[in-house]
């Protein structure tokens, strides 16, 4: 366990020295600052006001930017170490494969989750400063949603990083995963509905297998329990799940996927030629 945390600490220090981490901080911190400057907390749009309006826009930005940032910065984690012989060097020490793999994951998760959580806390702090009330329930649930979203894409990234040997291939695979999941939020599913080739309920059920869509609907339900912005789909979701059960599903399902892909990646990491 000591070696695991040493690897995690090393990965955090390495990430903090890299340029992508400062870009990552700038994107989320800068976006939140932009929201403050433009006065989003003072606006009223479709019934959303103040802090709820700020967090709703932050959610819409997060769902697009966060997955691709996690994928492109993490997918090279093991493949680059393998190509640059760092992996061989690290394993020459009394460090087990388990300590190396899970240490890298703990370190990288800390790096990708901390900035988005910090931006969320800053946003809520600003909303309180502007006269809003502290939404403890919303803060904890939205933090849990962000946690599960980071977990699923981190797991996918580590899985890709262990099954490919070239970091260029790993980057290409990460873009394919991101574009596919992003397309199946709306574009591809709307196309299937318009063609009437599949039952509508089947298409909606298919969309609920997409962790990005699950995060999106779960986050919207915090601000709009009736899901009025989603139209007729809301009736299917509310009748099938209900708000509380769907929020639970929005947290547990991506987290389960993240753990599954992490374990699958560790399995291939142990079985494949490491060097």
MIPADREN-727599 format. One record per atom (N, C-alpha, C, O, CB): x, y, z; residue in one letter. Coordinates in pm, whole numbers, plus 50000, padded with zeros to 5 digits. Glycine has a CB too. Layout:
% residues N
XYZa...
This chain:
% residues 275
500834987950000x500005000050000x500875012650000x500515022749939x499065000050122x502005011950069x502905023450073x503425026749933x503485038349895x504085020750169x503795016449856x504285018749720x503185024349631x503455032549543x504825005749661x501955019949654x500825024949575x500705040049591x500565047349492x499505018049617x500755044749715x500625059149738x501865066849690x501765078549653x500375061949886x503015060349692x504215066749637x504085068849487x504455079349435x505465058549668x503555058749417x503315060049273x502275070949246x502425078849154x502845046549212x501215071249328x500195081549312x500765095549332x500465104749256x499045079249410x501605097049435x502235109949461x503155113949347x503195125649308x503015109349591x503885104349292x504755107149179x503965111449057x504375120648986x505595094849146x502845104949032x502015108448916x501405122248933x501305129848837x500905098048896x500985125549054x500425138949080x501485149649056x501215159848993x499885139849225x502695147249109x503775156949091x504135158548943x504375169648897x505015152749171x504155147448870x504465147948728x503395155448650x503705163248561x504625133848672x502135153048685x501025159948618x501025174848648x500745183048561x499685153748660x501355178348773x501365192448813x502445200348738x502315212448720x501585193748963x503495193448694x504575200248620x504265201148471x504955208448399x505895192948640x503285194148424x502995193848280x502105205448239x501385211248321x502335180548242x502175208848111x501415220248060x499925217348056x499105226348078x501905224047922x499555204748027x498135201648013x497375204148142x496195207648138x497945187347969x498025202448257x497335204348383x496985219148404x495905222248455x498195199148499x497875228048365x497595242348377x496515246548279x495695255248309x498875250548354x496505240448161x495415243048065x494095238048123x493075244748111x495705236247928x494135226548184x492965220448247x492415229648356x491205232148361x493325206648306x493305234748443x492885244148547x492325256948487x491315262348534x494055247448639x492985261748381x492565274148318x491185272848254x490375282048260x493585278548214x490935261348193x489655259348125x488505260048225x487565267748206x489635245748052x488565252148331x487455251748425x487425264148515x486355269748540x487535239248510x488595268348564x488615280448644x488265292648562x487545301548608x489975282248708x488785293248438x488495304548351x487045305148309x486455315948301x489365303948228x486445293548283x485025293348247x484155298248361x483215305948340x484595279348206x484485293848481x483695298348597x483855313448617x482895320348649x484125290648725x485085318348599x485305332848609x484525340248502x483985350948527x486815336048598x484475334548381x483715340748272x482235341348306x481555351148276x483915332948142x481725330848370x480335330848411x480065342148510x479025348748504x479945317348474x481025344448601x480875355148699x480825368748629x479965377148657x482025354848802x481785370848536x481925383748468x480675387048386x480215398448384x483155383648377x480135376948318x478975379148232x477665380248309x476625382948250x478855368048131x477725378348439x476525380348521x475485369548506x474285372448515x475915393348489x475905357248484x474945346448467x474095344448592x472915340948584x475665333448432x474705346548709x473955344648833x472835354948850x471935353148932x474895345348953x472885365648771x471845376048780x470795374548672x469835382248668x472475389748771x470965364548583x470055363148469x468945353248500x469035345348594x470825358648345x467905353848419x466785344548429x466545338848290x466205346248198x465485351548485x466725325748274x466555319248145x465735306548165x466145297748241x467935316048079x464585305548099x463705293748106x463375290048251x463225278248284x464375281848036x463255300248337x462875297648475x464015295048569x463815294348691x461965286348480x465245293448517x466405290948602x467025304248640x467305312648555x467445281848530x467245306048769x467775318748816x468975316448906x469165305548959x466705326748890x469795326948921x470885327149017x471815315249009x472355312148903x470335327849151x471995308749123x472945297849134x472565285949050x473435279448992x473075293649278x471275282849040x470845271448959x471185273648812x471555264248741x469335269048976x471075286048766x471425289448628x472925287548605x473335282048503x471005304048596x473735292048699x475185290648690x475595276048684x476395272148599x475855297548809x475045267848774x475415253748779x474895246148659x475535236648614x474895247348906x473755250048606x473215243448488x474125245548368x474385236148292x471805248648456x474615257748349x475535260548239x476865253448262x477465248348168x475745275748223x477325253248385x478565246148418x478445231248385x479395225048337x478925247948566x477265225548411x477025211548379x477095209148228x477675199248183x475665207048433x476505218148150x476495216548005x477915217347948x478255210247854x475605227147941x478745226048007x480125227147963x480925214848005x481725209547928x480775239848020x480685210348128x481435198948182x481215186448101x482155178948077x481035196448326x479995183948057x479675171447990x480405170147856x480615158947808x478195170547968x480795181347796x481505180947669x483015180947690x483735173247627x481095192747582x483505189747778x484945191847792x485605181447882x486685176447849x485205205647847x484975178247994x485615169448092x485975155648036x487105151148057x484695167648211x485075148647965x485445135347914x486645135447821x487525126947834x484285129247843x486705144847728x487805144847632x489115148847699x490175143847662x487515154247515x489065157747798x490265161347873x490815149247947x492015146747946x489975172747971x489915141848011x490345129948085x490925119647990x491965113648018x489175123748165x490265117547878x490715107147784x492075110447724x492975102047727x489695105547672x492235122447670x493485125447598x494675127147692x495815125247650x493315138047515x494425130647818x495545132347911x495875119447986x496985117948036x495225143348011x494925110347994x495125098148071x495435086147984x496135076948027x493915095248155x494925086247862x495055074447776x496505071347744x496835060047708x494275076447647x497385081347757x498805079147730x499585075247855x500785072847849x499425091647671x498895074547968x499565072848095x500495060748099x501655062048136x498545071648204x499995049048061x500795036848065x501525034647934x502665029947932x499925024748097x500855037947821x501475035447691x502735043747671x503705038947613x500475038447579x502745056147719x503935064547708x505045059247799x506215059147760x503615079147744x504685054947919x505695049148009x506315036647947x507505034047963x505065045648144x505495029047876x506015017047811x506955020647697x508015014547683x504855008347759x506585030547615x507405034347500x508715040847542x509735038847478x506635043647410x508675048647650x509875055847694x510725047947792x511705053147845x509465068847756x510355035447817x511095026347906x510995030448053x511715025048137x512555025747864x510105039948085x509905043648225x509275032048301x509585029748417x509025056248236x508375024948234x507725013548297x508755002948336x508694997348446x506675007648204x509675000148245x510714990348274x511564994948392x511934986948478x511604988048151x511875007748395x512675013148504x511935012248637x512515008448739x513045027748476x510625015648637x509845015348759x509715001148814x509774999048935x508475021248736x509544991648724x509364977848768x510674971348812x510674960248866x508744969748657x511784978248789x513064972948838x513184974948990x514024968649055x514244979848767x512334983549044x512274985449189x511294975149247x510534968949173x511835000149225x511324973449378x510384963949440x508954969249443x508374971349550x510834960649583x508404971449323x507044976649308x506244966349230x506654962149122x507024990549235x505124962349283x504294952449215x503494959049104x503334971249100x503344945549316x502984950749012x502134955848905x500874962248962x500394972248910x501764944548807x500344956449068x499154961949132x499424975949187x498614984949167x498674952749245x500554977749254x500874990849310x501065001249199x500615012649211x502134990049396x501744997149092x501995006448983x500685010748916x500435022648899x502935000148879x499855001048879x498625003848805x497655012248888x497205022748842x497954990848761x497335007649009x496355014749090x496915027649147x496175037049173x495865005849202x498225028149167x498835040749208x498705051449101x498395062949130x500305038549242x498955047448976x498775056748864x497325061548856x497055073248830x499195050148731x496395052248880x494985055948870x494575065448982x493855075148958x494115043448874x495015062749104x494685071549216x495265085549193x494585095549216x495205065749350x496505086149149x497125098949123x496435106649013x496185118649026x498555097149087x496105099748903x495455106648791x494045110748826x493585121348782x495445097748668x493335102648904x491985106448944x492005119149029x491155127849013x491305095049021x492975120049118x493105132049201x493315144349115x492755155049141x494265130549300x494135142849014x494475154148927x493295158648844x493095170648825x495635150548836x492485149348793x491385153248704x490135157348781x489325165048730x491045141748610x489975152248903x488755155248978x488865168249058x487885175449073x488425143849070x490045171149109x490225182849194x489845196049126x489115203949186x491655183649240x490295198749001x489945211648939x488455213648918x487935224548940x490645213048808x487735203148875x486295204848850x485545206548981x484575214048987x485735192748772x485985199649085x485345201349216x485625215249272x484735221549330x485845190449315x486865220049254x487215233449301x486405244049229x485925253549292x488715236149282x486235242449097x485435252149021x483985251849067x483335262349075x485515249148872x483475240049097x482095238849146x481935246049280x480965253349299x481705224049162x482885244149371x482825250549502x482935265749488x482245273149558x483945245249594x483805270249397x483935284749374x482635290549320x482215301449359x485085287649276x481995283049229x480735287749174x479655288949279x478915298849282x480275278549064x479555279049365x478555279549472x478895290749571x478005297649621x478475266049545x480205292349600x480615303149689x480235316749633x479795325549708x482115302649711x480385318449502x480005331149438x478495333249446x478025344349470x480475331449291x477745322349424x476295323449432x475835327449570x474885335249585x475655310349393x476495322149673x476155325849811x476515340449836x475765347649903x476885316749911x477665344849782x478095358749796x477085368249732x476885379549778x479485360649734x476455363649624x475475372049554x474105371649621x473155377849573x475345367649410x474005364349731x472755364449806x471965351649801x470865350949855x471905375249757x472505341249736x471795328549728x471975320349854x472775323649941x472275320649608x471215309549863x471315300449977x472225288849941x472335284949825x469915295350019x472885283250043x473795272150021x473005259349995x472355254250087x474745270350142x473045254049874x472275241849842x473095229349874x473695223349785x471865241849692x473115225350003x473935213950043x473585201349965x474465194149920x473775211350193x472305198849949x471875186749879x472365186749735x472865176649686x470355185549882x472215198149667x472645199349529x474155198149518x474665192149424x472175212549471x474885203949614x476345203449613x476845189049624x477715184949548x476915211949727x476295181549717x476755167849737x476395158949619x477215150849574x476165162149866x475175160249568x474755151649457x475525154949330x475955146049258x473245153149431x475695167949303x476415171749182x477885167849192x478495164049091x476295186749157x478465168549311x479835163949331x479935148949306x480915144149248x480325167349472x478915141549351x478895127149327x478755124049178x479365114549129x477745120549405x477965131949106x477825130048962x479155132748891x479555125148802x476735139348905x479845143248930x481155146148872x482165135148905x482975131348821x481675159748922x482095130049027x482975119249069x482775106948981x483745101048934x482725115649217x481515103148959x481225091248878x481595093548732x482035084248665x479745087548889x481405105848680x481775108748541x483285107848523x483755102248424x481265122748500x484035113148618x485505111948612x485915097348620x486835093048549x486165119948727x485245089648706x485605075548726x485415067448599x486265059248564x484785069548839x484295069448528x484025061248411x485015064148299x485495054848233x482595063448362x485335076848275x486255079848165x487695077248203x488535074548116x486105094348123x487995077948330x489325073948374x489515058848355x490565054348311x489555077848522x488475051248390x488545036748369x488675033148223x489465024348189x487315030148427x487925039748137x488015037147993x489405040747941x489985033447861x486935045147917x489935052147987x491255056647942x492345046647982x493225043547902x491565070447999x492305041848106x493305032048150x493155018848076x494145012248047x493185029748301x491925015048046x491705002847969x492335004047830x493014994847784x490204999947957x492105015447764x492695017647631x494215017947641x494915012347556x492175030747568x494725024447744x496165025947759x496865012547779x498035011147744x496465035047875x496165002647835x496784989647860x496704980147740x497524971047728x496134983147979x495724982147651x495564972847539x496274977447413x496394969647318x494104970747510x496754989847410x497514994647293x498934997847337x499165001547452x496845007247229x499864996347245x501264998847278x501755012347229x502775017347277x502124988047220x501055018347133x501445031347080x500535042147136x499315040647138x501385031246925x501135053147182x500295063747237x499505070947128x498475076947157x501155073847313x499975070447002x499205076346892x497915068646870x496855074646850x500045076446763x498005055546874x496805047246861x495875049546979x494655049946963x497175032246850x496445051147097x495655053647217x494885066747205x493715067447243x496555053847340x495535077147153x494845089947133x493715088647032x492625093947053x495835100647086x493975081546923x492935079546823x491745072146879x490605075646851x493495072046704x492005061846958x490915054147018x490115062647115x488895061347123x491465041847090x490795071347189x490095079847285x489165089547214x488055092147262x491095087547372x489595095047100x488725103947023x487515096546968x486415102046966x489505110446909x487715084346924x486595076246872x485565073946982x484365075146959x487105062746816x486045070447102x485135068047214x484355080747248x483145080347267x485915063147338x485075092047256x484425104647292x483385108947189x482275112747224x485465115647309x483745108247062x482835112646956x481615103546950x480495108346930x483555112746820x481815090546967x480705081146963x479715083847076x478505084547052x481215066746972x480215085347197x479325087947311x478665101647299x477495103247335x480105087047442x479395111447249x478835124847233x477735124847127x476715131547144x479935134847195x477955117447018x476955116746912x475675110146961x474575114046922x477505109146791x475815100047046x474635092947093x473935099947208x473015094347267x475025079247136x474345112147241x473555120147334x472275124747264x471185123647320x474365132347386x472415129947144x471245135347073x471225131546925x470235126246876x471225150347087x472325134446855x472315134346709x471905120846651x470935119946576x473675138146656x472645110346688x472365097246631x471005091946674x470295085746595x473455087346672x470625094446798x469355089346848x468175096446783x467155090146753x469275090946998x468315109446761x467255116746691x467105111546549x465995110246499x467555131946690x468245108446484x468195102846349x467465089546345x466685087046254x469595101046294x467705081046444x467015068146450x465515070046473x464695062746416x467605059446562x465165079746556x463745082246581x463035087146455x461915083046426x463595092346694x463715096046382x463105101546262x462885090946155x461935091646077x463965112746206x463775081046151x463645070446053x462625059846095x462235051346014x464985063946029x462205060346220x461215050946272x461605036346252x460745027846227x459875053646206x462875033546262x463325019646246x463285011846376x463274999546375x464725019446189x463255019046488x463255012446617x462165018646705x461745029946684x464625013546684x461735010746804x460765015546901x461365026946983x462545026547020x460305004146992x460565037147012x461075048747085x461595045047223x462625050047267x459985059247098x460875036147290x461315031947424x462665024747418x463485026147509x460265022847488x462885017147311x464175010347294x465305020447276x466385018747331x464135000647174x465055030947200x466065041147176x466375048747304x467535051747332x465595050847067x465345051747381x465565058647509x466355049747604x467265054347673x464225062747574x466005036847607x466745027547693x468195026447648x469095025347731x466085013647691x468425026847516x469785026447463x470565038647505x471755037747537x469765025347310x469915050147505x470605062547545x471005062147692x471985068547731x469725074747518x470255054847773x470555054047915x471735044947945x472145043648061x469345049447992x472285038547842x473525030947858x474735039847834x475865035847861x473545019047761x474495051947785x475565061647759x475835069547886x474965077047931x475185071147641x477015068147946x477285075248072x477205090348061x476865097048159x478645071548124x477495095947943x477385110347926x475925114847930x475605125147989x478035114647795x475055107047867x473635110347868x473055108648008x472225116648051x472875101547768x473475098248079x473005095848215x473405107448305x472605112248386x473555082448269x474645111948292x475115123448370x474295135848336x473895143348426x476605126148343x474045137948210x473315149848165x471905150148223x471485160348278x473245150248012x471175139148211x469805138748261x469785139548413x468935146448470x469095126048213x470715132548479x470765133048623x471035147148674x470425151348772x471825123748674x471945154448609x472245168148650x471055177348624x470755185948707x473475173248576x470385175648511x469215183948481x468115181748584x467425191248622x468685180948340x467955169248628x466885166248723x467085173148858x466135174748934x466785151348744x468325177248888x468565184649012x467935198449007x467435203449108x470065185949039x467955204548887x467425218048870x465965218048826x465205227348854x468265225648769x465585207248757x464245206348701x463695192448730x463765183648643x464245209348547x463145190048850x462695176648887x461665170648792x461555158348781x462105176949025x460915179148722x459915174048628x460475171748488x459785166548401x458755183748621x461745175648468x462415173848338x461625180148224x461545174448115x462635158948310x461055191948249x460235198348147x461035202348024x460475203047915x459565210648205x462345204848039x463165208947925x463415197447829x463915199647719x464485214547973x463085185047869x463355173347785x462135168847706x462235159647625x463855161947870x460995175047729x459815171747651x459195158347690x459245154347806x460155171647505x458615151147591x457895138647618x458755127747681x458235118947749x457295133447491x460085128147658x460965117947715x460875117947868x461085107747932x462415120347671x460555129647924x460485130648070x459445121248128x459645115748237x460165145048110x458335119248057x457285110448108x457785096148121x457495089248219x456055110948018x458535091648022x459095078148025x460055076548142x459995066648215x459825074847894x460935086248161x461945085248267x461325086048405x461665078248494x462985096248250x460405095448424x459805097348555x458875085848592x458805081848708x459045110448560x458155080448492x457265069148520x458045056448547x457625048048626x456315066948403x459205055048481x460005042848495x460875043248620x460965033448693x460885040748372x461515054648643x462455055748754x461925064048870x461935059648985x463745061648704x461465076248838x461255086148943x462555093948961x463625088948925x460805079549077x462475106049016x463665114649023x464755108749113x465915108349072x463265128349074x464405104349233x465425099649327x466115087049277x467335085749288x464805096949462x465335077749223x465935065449172x466825068249052x467875062049037x464845055249134x466415077748966x467235080748849x468545087548889x469585084848831x466465089548750x468505096448988x469745102749036x470685092249092x471895092749069x469435113549144x470135082649165x470955071649217x471575063849102x472755060349106x470115062249306x470775061049000x471275054048881x472355062248811x473335056648762x470115050948783x472175075448807x473135084248740x474495084248809x475515086948746x472595098348733x474505081248937x475755080749011x476365066749009x477565065148987x475535085349156x475525056749033x476015043049049x476435036848915x477465030248908x474935034249114x475645039048810x475935032548682x477275036848622x478075028148588x474825035548583x477575050048608x478905053748556x480035049048647x481105045248599x478995068748539x479805049248778x480825044548872x481095029548853x482235025148858x480395047249017x480035021948830x480185007648803x480975005348674x481854996848669x478795000748793x480645013048569x481375011748444x482845015148461x483725008448406x480755020748338x483115025748538x484505029548562x485285018748633x486425015848596x484555042248643x484675012648735x485345001748807x485544989748716x486594983248719x484534997748932x484534986748635x484624975348544x485764976848445x486564967748428x483304973548468x485844988548379x486914990748282x488284991548350x489294987548292x486655003548201x488324996648472x489584997148546x490084983048576x491264980148557x489425005048677x489194974448622x489574960648651x489944953148523x490874945048523x488434953448723x489204955848415x489514949448288x490874954048237x491654946048184x488424952548184x491154966848253x492464971948214x493574965848296x494634962648243x492504986948227x493344963948426x494354957648511x494584943248472x495704938248478x493934958448658x493514936348430x493644922448385x494554921448263x495464913148259x492254916448353x494314930148164x495154930048044x496564934948075x497534930448013x494524938747934x496674944048170x497984949148208x498864937948265x500064937548240x497844960448311x498244928848341x498994917648398x499304906848294x500354900448299x498214911448513x498374905048199x498504893748107x499344896947983x499984888047927x497144889148063x499334909447940x500014912947816x501504915247839x501964916447952x499374925347753x502234915747728x503684918747734x503834933247777x503414942347707x504394916247594x504424935147893x504504948647950x505464957547874x505294969747873x504924947848095x506474951847812x507504959747748x507464957947597x508264963947525x508874956147803x
